[in-house]
Amino acid sequence: KTREAAEALRLTAQDLAKLGVNDQVIKEPLGGAHRDPNMTLEAVRAAIAEMLAELLQKNRKQLLADRRKKYLKMGMTGLAA
């Protein structure tokens, strides 16, 4: 029922990515994250390392400007059914 509720409320990771709430959706192992914790941890580690590398390329002013732009953009686009 949790999955159906999340889908009905448009709270899936993919929906939130379309709305700009999350930056990335990390792919889970077949059967879910709990099926292969090591693969899950490696996927999360790789995603964090990739995002951190991108962030480290920016100065403080650019980081703040990007963050402001992201939050102001939230809610401006919707999800087409």
The first five atom37 places (N, CA, C, CB, O) and aatype in JSON, in Angstrom:
{
  "aatype": [11, 16, 1, 6, 0, 0, 6, 0, 10, 1, 10, 16, 0, 5, 3, 10, 0, 11, 10, 7, 19, 2, 3, 5, 19, 9, 11, 6, 14, 10, 7, 7, 0, 8, 1, 3, 14, 2, 12, 16, 10, 6, 0, 19, 1, 0, 0, 9, 0, 6, 12, 10, 0, 6, 10, 10, 5, 11, 2, 1, 11, 5, 10, 10, 0, 3, 1, 1, 11, 11, 18, 10, 11, 12, 7, 12, 16, 7, 10, 0, 0],
  "atom_mask": [
    [1, 1, 1, 1, 1],
    [1, 1, 1, 1, 1],
    [1, 1, 1, 1, 1],
    [1, 1, 1, 1, 1],
    [1, 1, 1, 1, 1],
    [1, 1, 1, 1, 1],
    [1, 1, 1, 1, 1],
    [1, 1, 1, 1, 1],
    [1, 1, 1, 1, 1],
    [1, 1, 1, 1, 1],
    [1, 1, 1, 1, 1],
    [1, 1, 1, 1, 1],
    [1, 1, 1, 1, 1],
    [1, 1, 1, 1, 1],
    [1, 1, 1, 1, 1],
    [1, 1, 1, 1, 1],
    [1, 1, 1, 1, 1],
    [1, 1, 1, 1, 1],
    [1, 1, 1, 1, 1],
    [1, 1, 1, 0, 1],
    [1, 1, 1, 1, 1],
    [1, 1, 1, 1, 1],
    [1, 1, 1, 1, 1],
    [1, 1, 1, 1, 1],
    [1, 1, 1, 1, 1],
    [1, 1, 1, 1, 1],
    [1, 1, 1, 1, 1],
    [1, 1, 1, 1, 1],
    [1, 1, 1, 1, 1],
    [1, 1, 1, 1, 1],
    [1, 1, 1, 0, 1],
    [1, 1, 1, 0, 1],
    [1, 1, 1, 1, 1],
    [1, 1, 1, 1, 1],
    [1, 1, 1, 1, 1],
    [1, 1, 1, 1, 1],
    [1, 1, 1, 1, 1],
    [1, 1, 1, 1, 1],
    [1, 1, 1, 1, 1],
    [1, 1, 1, 1, 1],
    [1, 1, 1, 1, 1],
    [1, 1, 1, 1, 1],
    [1, 1, 1, 1, 1],
    [1, 1, 1, 1, 1],
    [1, 1, 1, 1, 1],
    [1, 1, 1, 1, 1],
    [1, 1, 1, 1, 1],
    [1, 1, 1, 1, 1],
    [1, 1, 1, 1, 1],
    [1, 1, 1, 1, 1],
    [1, 1, 1, 1, 1],
    [1, 1, 1, 1, 1],
    [1, 1, 1, 1, 1],
    [1, 1, 1, 1, 1],
    [1, 1, 1, 1, 1],
    [1, 1, 1, 1, 1],
    [1, 1, 1, 1, 1],
    [1, 1, 1, 1, 1],
    [1, 1, 1, 1, 1],
    [1, 1, 1, 1, 1],
    [1, 1, 1, 1, 1],
    [1, 1, 1, 1, 1],
    [1, 1, 1, 1, 1],
    [1, 1, 1, 1, 1],
    [1, 1, 1, 1, 1],
    [1, 1, 1, 1, 1],
    [1, 1, 1, 1, 1],
    [1, 1, 1, 1, 1],
    [1, 1, 1, 1, 1],
    [1, 1, 1, 1, 1],
    [1, 1, 1, 1, 1],
    [1, 1, 1, 1, 1],
    [1, 1, 1, 1, 1],
    [1, 1, 1, 1, 1],
    [1, 1, 1, 0, 1],
    [1, 1, 1, 1, 1],
    [1, 1, 1, 1, 1],
    [1, 1, 1, 0, 1],
    [1, 1, 1, 1, 1],
    [1, 1, 1, 1, 1],
    [1, 1, 1, 1, 1]
  ],
  "atom_positions": [
    [[0.81, -1.2, 0.0], [0.0, 0.0, 0.0], [0.86, 1.26, 0.0], [-0.92, 0.0, 1.2], [0.44, 2.3, -0.53]],
    [[2.03, 1.18, 0.58], [2.91, 2.35, 0.63], [3.26, 2.82, -0.78], [4.18, 2.02, 1.41], [3.22, 4.01, -1.07]],
    [[3.6, 1.87, -1.64], [3.96, 2.22, -3.02], [2.79, 2.89, -3.74], [4.41, 0.96, -3.8], [2.98, 3.89, -4.43]],
    [[1.58, 2.33, -3.58], [0.41, 2.92, -4.24], [0.13, 4.33, -3.72], [-0.83, 2.03, -4.02], [-0.22, 5.22, -4.49]],
    [[0.3, 4.52, -2.41], [0.08, 5.85, -1.82], [1.1, 6.84, -2.37], [0.18, 5.78, -0.28], [0.75, 7.96, -2.73]],
    [[2.36, 6.43, -2.44], [3.41, 7.32, -2.96], [3.12, 7.69, -4.41], [4.79, 6.65, -2.84], [3.29, 8.85, -4.8]],
    [[2.7, 6.72, -5.2], [2.39, 6.99, -6.61], [1.18, 7.9, -6.74], [2.15, 5.68, -7.37], [1.17, 8.81, -7.57]],
    [[0.15, 7.67, -5.92], [-1.05, 8.5, -5.98], [-0.75, 9.94, -5.58], [-2.14, 7.92, -5.07], [-1.31, 10.88, -6.14]],
    [[0.14, 10.11, -4.61], [0.49, 11.45, -4.14], [1.62, 12.07, -4.95], [0.89, 11.39, -2.68], [2.02, 13.21, -4.71]],
    [[2.12, 11.32, -5.92], [3.24, 11.77, -6.75], [4.49, 12.03, -5.89], [2.86, 13.05, -7.52], [5.14, 13.07, -6.01]],
    [[4.79, 11.06, -5.03], [5.95, 11.18, -4.15], [7.05, 10.19, -4.51], [5.53, 10.99, -2.71], [7.92, 9.9, -3.69]],
    [[7.01, 9.67, -5.72], [8.08, 8.76, -6.11], [9.35, 9.56, -6.4], [7.66, 7.91, -7.35], [9.29, 10.77, -6.64]],
    [[10.47, 8.9, -6.37], [11.75, 9.58, -6.64], [11.74, 10.22, -8.03], [12.92, 8.59, -6.53], [12.26, 11.32, -8.21]],
    [[11.14, 9.53, -9.0], [11.09, 10.06, -10.35], [10.22, 11.32, -10.41], [10.56, 9.0, -11.33], [10.57, 12.29, -11.09]],
    [[9.08, 11.31, -9.72], [8.21, 12.5, -9.68], [8.93, 13.67, -9.04], [6.91, 12.19, -8.92], [8.87, 14.8, -9.54]],
    [[9.6, 13.41, -7.93], [10.31, 14.48, -7.23], [11.45, 15.04, -8.07], [10.85, 13.98, -5.88], [11.75, 16.23, -8.01]],
    [[12.09, 14.18, -8.85], [13.15, 14.65, -9.75], [12.56, 15.57, -10.83], [13.88, 13.46, -10.41], [13.16, 16.6, -11.15]],
    [[11.4, 15.2, -11.37], [10.75, 16.05, -12.38], [10.39, 17.42, -11.81], [9.49, 15.36, -12.93], [10.42, 18.42, -12.51]],
    [[10.05, 17.44, -10.53], [9.69, 18.7, -9.87], [10.92, 19.49, -9.42], [8.79, 18.42, -8.69], [10.79, 20.64, -8.99]],
    [[12.1, 18.88, -9.51], [13.32, 19.57, -9.11], [13.63, 19.48, -7.63], [0.0, 0.0, 0.0], [14.49, 20.21, -7.13]],
    [[12.93, 18.6, -6.91], [13.16, 18.47, -5.47], [14.47, 17.73, -5.2], [11.98, 17.74, -4.8], [15.26, 18.15, -4.36]],
    [[14.68, 16.64, -5.91], [15.95, 15.92, -5.76], [16.78, 16.1, -7.02], [15.7, 14.41, -5.47], [16.24, 16.36, -8.09]],
    [[18.07, 15.97, -6.89], [18.97, 16.2, -8.01], [19.18, 14.96, -8.85], [20.3, 16.69, -7.5], [19.51, 15.05, -10.04]],
    [[18.99, 13.8, -8.25], [19.33, 12.56, -8.93], [18.54, 11.42, -8.3], [20.85, 12.28, -8.87], [18.22, 11.46, -7.12]],
    [[18.22, 10.42, -9.11], [17.6, 9.2, -8.6], [18.66, 8.11, -8.7], [16.29, 8.82, -9.41], [19.18, 7.83, -9.78]],
    [[18.97, 7.51, -7.56], [19.97, 6.45, -7.52], [19.27, 5.13, -7.77], [20.74, 6.44, -6.15], [18.34, 4.76, -7.05]],
    [[19.72, 4.43, -8.78], [19.1, 3.16, -9.16], [19.34, 2.11, -8.08], [19.64, 2.67, -10.51], [20.45, 1.94, -7.58]],
    [[18.27, 1.41, -7.72], [18.36, 0.34, -6.73], [18.66, -1.0, -7.41], [17.04, 0.24, -5.91], [18.37, -1.18, -8.59]],
    [[19.25, -1.92, -6.65], [19.45, -3.27, -7.19], [18.09, -3.92, -7.45], [20.29, -4.13, -6.21], [17.08, -3.52, -6.87]],
    [[18.06, -4.91, -8.3], [16.84, -5.65, -8.59], [16.24, -6.19, -7.3], [17.13, -6.8, -9.59], [16.93, -6.86, -6.53]],
    [[14.98, -5.9, -7.06], [14.31, -6.37, -5.85], [14.34, -5.37, -4.71], [0.0, 0.0, 0.0], [13.69, -5.59, -3.69]],
    [[15.07, -4.28, -4.86], [15.1, -3.26, -3.82], [16.45, -3.17, -3.13], [0.0, 0.0, 0.0], [17.27, -4.08, -3.21]],
    [[16.66, -2.05, -2.46], [17.94, -1.76, -1.82], [18.3, -2.79, -0.75], [17.91, -0.38, -1.19], [19.47, -3.12, -0.56]],
    [[17.29, -3.31, -0.07], [17.55, -4.26, 1.02], [18.06, -5.61, 0.5], [16.29, -4.48, 1.82], [18.62, -6.39, 1.27]],
    [[17.87, -5.89, -0.78], [18.3, -7.18, -1.35], [19.82, -7.26, -1.52], [17.63, -7.4, -2.69], [20.4, -8.34, -1.43]],
    [[20.44, -6.13, -1.75], [21.89, -6.11, -1.95], [22.47, -4.84, -1.33], [22.25, -6.2, -3.47], [22.74, -3.87, -2.03]],
    [[22.65, -4.85, 0.01], [23.13, -3.64, 0.7], [24.47, -3.14, 0.17], [23.25, -3.92, 2.17], [24.68, -1.93, 0.09]],
    [[25.37, -4.04, -0.18], [26.68, -3.6, -0.67], [26.57, -2.86, -2.0], [27.61, -4.81, -0.83], [27.23, -1.84, -2.19]],
    [[25.75, -3.36, -2.9], [25.56, -2.68, -4.18], [24.87, -1.33, -3.95], [24.72, -3.56, -5.14], [25.2, -0.34, -4.61]],
    [[23.94, -1.3, -3.02], [23.24, -0.06, -2.7], [24.22, 0.97, -2.16], [22.11, -0.31, -1.69], [24.22, 2.12, -2.59]],
    [[25.05, 0.56, -1.21], [26.03, 1.47, -0.63], [27.01, 1.99, -1.68], [26.79, 0.79, 0.5], [27.39, 3.16, -1.66]],
    [[27.42, 1.13, -2.59], [28.34, 1.54, -3.64], [27.67, 2.54, -4.58], [28.84, 0.32, -4.43], [28.31, 3.5, -5.01]],
    [[26.41, 2.32, -4.9], [25.68, 3.25, -5.77], [25.54, 4.62, -5.1], [24.29, 2.69, -6.13], [25.69, 5.65, -5.74]],
    [[25.25, 4.61, -3.8], [25.11, 5.87, -3.06], [26.47, 6.57, -2.96], [24.54, 5.61, -1.63], [26.56, 7.78, -3.15]],
    [[27.53, 5.8, -2.67], [28.87, 6.37, -2.59], [29.27, 7.03, -3.91], [29.89, 5.28, -2.21], [29.79, 8.14, -3.92]],
    [[29.02, 6.33, -5.0], [29.38, 6.87, -6.32], [28.58, 8.14, -6.63], [29.14, 5.82, -7.41], [29.13, 9.1, -7.17]],
    [[27.3, 8.14, -6.29], [26.47, 9.32, -6.55], [26.94, 10.52, -5.73], [24.99, 9.02, -6.24], [27.01, 11.64, -6.24]],
    [[27.26, 10.28, -4.46], [27.74, 11.37, -3.6], [29.08, 11.89, -4.12], [27.89, 10.88, -2.13], [29.29, 13.11, -4.18]],
    [[29.98, 10.99, -4.49], [31.29, 11.4, -5.01], [31.14, 12.24, -6.27], [32.18, 10.17, -5.29], [31.83, 13.25, -6.44]],
    [[30.24, 11.84, -7.15], [30.01, 12.57, -8.41], [29.45, 13.97, -8.13], [29.05, 11.79, -9.32], [29.92, 14.95, -8.7]],
    [[28.46, 14.05, -7.25], [27.86, 15.34, -6.93], [28.86, 16.25, -6.21], [26.6, 15.15, -6.07], [28.92, 17.45, -6.48]],
    [[29.64, 15.67, -5.3], [30.63, 16.46, -4.57], [31.69, 17.01, -5.52], [31.28, 15.6, -3.48], [32.11, 18.16, -5.38]],
    [[32.12, 16.2, -6.47], [33.11, 16.66, -7.45], [32.57, 17.86, -8.23], [33.5, 15.52, -8.41], [33.3, 18.81, -8.5]],
    [[31.29, 17.8, -8.6], [30.67, 18.92, -9.32], [30.61, 20.16, -8.43], [29.26, 18.54, -9.81], [30.91, 21.27, -8.88]],
    [[30.22, 19.98, -7.18], [30.09, 21.11, -6.26], [31.43, 21.77, -5.96], [29.44, 20.67, -4.97], [31.51, 22.99, -5.82]],
    [[32.47, 20.96, -5.87], [33.8, 21.5, -5.57], [34.36, 22.36, -6.69], [34.75, 20.36, -5.27], [35.32, 23.11, -6.48]],
    [[33.78, 22.26, -7.88], [34.22, 23.07, -9.01], [33.66, 24.49, -8.95], [33.8, 22.41, -10.32], [34.1, 25.37, -9.7]],
    [[32.7, 24.71, -8.05], [32.02, 26.01, -7.98], [32.49, 26.8, -6.77], [30.5, 25.83, -7.93], [32.85, 26.24, -5.73]],
    [[32.49, 28.12, -6.92], [32.82, 28.96, -5.78], [31.56, 29.21, -4.95], [33.45, 30.3, -6.24], [30.45, 28.85, -5.35]],
    [[31.74, 29.83, -3.8], [30.63, 30.06, -2.87], [29.5, 30.85, -3.52], [31.13, 30.79, -1.63], [28.33, 30.52, -3.34]],
    [[29.86, 31.88, -4.26], [28.85, 32.73, -4.89], [28.0, 31.93, -5.88], [29.53, 33.91, -5.62], [26.78, 32.07, -5.92]],
    [[28.64, 31.08, -6.67], [27.91, 30.27, -7.65], [27.03, 29.23, -6.96], [28.89, 29.58, -8.6], [25.91, 28.98, -7.39]],
    [[27.55, 28.62, -5.88], [26.75, 27.65, -5.13], [25.48, 28.29, -4.59], [27.56, 27.06, -3.97], [24.39, 27.72, -4.7]],
    [[25.61, 29.48, -4.01], [24.44, 30.17, -3.47], [23.47, 30.57, -4.57], [24.88, 31.41, -2.68], [22.25, 30.45, -4.39]],
    [[23.98, 31.04, -5.68], [23.12, 31.42, -6.8], [22.37, 30.21, -7.36], [23.94, 32.09, -7.92], [21.18, 30.29, -7.65]],
    [[23.08, 29.09, -7.49], [22.44, 27.87, -7.99], [21.37, 27.38, -7.03], [23.49, 26.78, -8.21], [20.29, 26.95, -7.46]],
    [[21.66, 27.43, -5.74], [20.69, 26.98, -4.74], [19.44, 27.85, -4.78], [21.31, 27.01, -3.33], [18.32, 27.35, -4.75]],
    [[19.64, 29.16, -4.85], [18.51, 30.08, -4.92], [17.65, 29.8, -6.15], [19.01, 31.55, -4.93], [16.42, 29.74, -6.07]],
    [[18.31, 29.64, -7.29], [17.6, 29.36, -8.54], [16.79, 28.07, -8.43], [18.6, 29.27, -9.72], [15.65, 28.01, -8.88]],
    [[17.4, 27.04, -7.84], [16.72, 25.75, -7.69], [15.45, 25.9, -6.85], [17.66, 24.71, -7.06], [14.39, 25.42, -7.24]],
    [[15.56, 26.55, -5.71], [14.41, 26.66, -4.81], [13.34, 27.58, -5.36], [14.86, 27.15, -3.46], [12.15, 27.35, -5.13]],
    [[13.72, 28.62, -6.08], [12.73, 29.5, -6.68], [11.97, 28.8, -7.81], [13.39, 30.78, -7.2], [10.81, 29.11, -8.08]],
    [[12.64, 27.87, -8.47], [12.04, 27.14, -9.59], [11.04, 26.08, -9.12], [13.14, 26.48, -10.42], [10.13, 25.71, -9.86]],
    [[11.2, 25.6, -7.89], [10.3, 24.56, -7.37], [8.87, 25.05, -7.38], [10.71, 24.14, -5.95], [8.57, 26.18, -6.97]],
    [[7.99, 24.2, -7.84], [6.58, 24.55, -7.88], [6.17, 25.26, -9.15], [0.0, 0.0, 0.0], [4.98, 25.47, -9.39]],
    [[7.14, 25.63, -9.97], [6.83, 26.34, -11.22], [6.38, 25.37, -12.31], [8.04, 27.13, -11.69], [5.66, 25.75, -13.23]],
    [[6.82, 24.13, -12.19], [6.41, 23.12, -13.16], [5.61, 22.06, -12.44], [7.62, 22.5, -13.88], [5.82, 21.82, -11.25]],
    [[4.72, 21.43, -13.13], [3.89, 20.38, -12.53], [4.15, 19.05, -13.2], [0.0, 0.0, 0.0], [5.02, 18.92, -14.06]],
    [[3.37, 18.09, -12.79], [3.47, 16.75, -13.36], [2.24, 16.5, -14.22], [3.6, 15.67, -12.24], [1.11, 16.52, -13.72]],
    [[2.46, 16.28, -15.48], [1.33, 15.95, -16.36], [0.92, 14.51, -16.1], [1.7, 16.16, -17.87], [1.77, 13.62, -15.98]],
    [[-0.35, 14.28, -16.01], [-0.85, 12.92, -15.72], [-0.61, 11.99, -16.88], [-2.34, 12.94, -15.39], [-0.96, 10.81, -16.81]]
  ]
}
